[in-house]
Every structure is written in structure tokens, then in C-alpha cells.
Amino acid sequence: MIAFFRPNTKPNYARDAYPVMDSESLRLMALGKSWQRDRSVAARRLAWRWFLWFVPRFVLPPLLLLGLLWYGWQTWQTPVQPKPDPEHAPLTLQFDTSLHSKEP
């Protein structure tokens, strides 16, 4: 017969498999983790400082120059539209409303 539940049995662990740490080893482990986190935070801050120093000096000026050159190229390539001449303006349709009005 198939059991639809697991029997409530506790696993047999050896007492030496999970030793309880003494206070000095726990303190040293916490101190090591703290130093490790401190080094990673310091490396991240240093990388951020280098990024903020490098980008405005060496990345943004060429990007701005390329943007201005591209804008100038686009405006130079765009044909200039001539101003409309009133003598040669195209004719527009205008409705004659007098044809549809009632005479008194």
C-alpha cells in the first residue's frame, strides 16, 4: 500500500557532524566576514570614483563632438525648402455658397 504521508521520524545525526562553535572562533569568523565586506565595499567605491573621474574627461567630450558633427551633417544633407512665391501659389478650391442659398 502506498503511504500518502511521510512518517514523522527524526534523522539520526551524529553529534560531531555539527559542532557548536566557541565564542572566539565565532568572533574570528564574524571579523573575517566583516573585513571581506569592507574590502568589497572599498573596491566598489574606488571603481565608482575612477568611473566618475574618467567619463567626464575622456568619454563625454568625444561623444559631444560626434553628436555635434552628426547634427551638422544632418542639417547639411537636408535640402532647403524654398519659400512659396505668392504669384505661383497653387490654386485652392473654394466653395461658392451663393448657389445653395435660398433667395427671398
Protein Blocks (a to p, Z undefined) as FASTA:
>chain_A
ZZfbdcdddddddfklmccddfklmmmmmmmmmmmmmmmmmmmmmmmmmmmmmmmmmmmm
mmmmmmmmmmmmmmmmpccdddddfklgccdddddfklmpccZZ
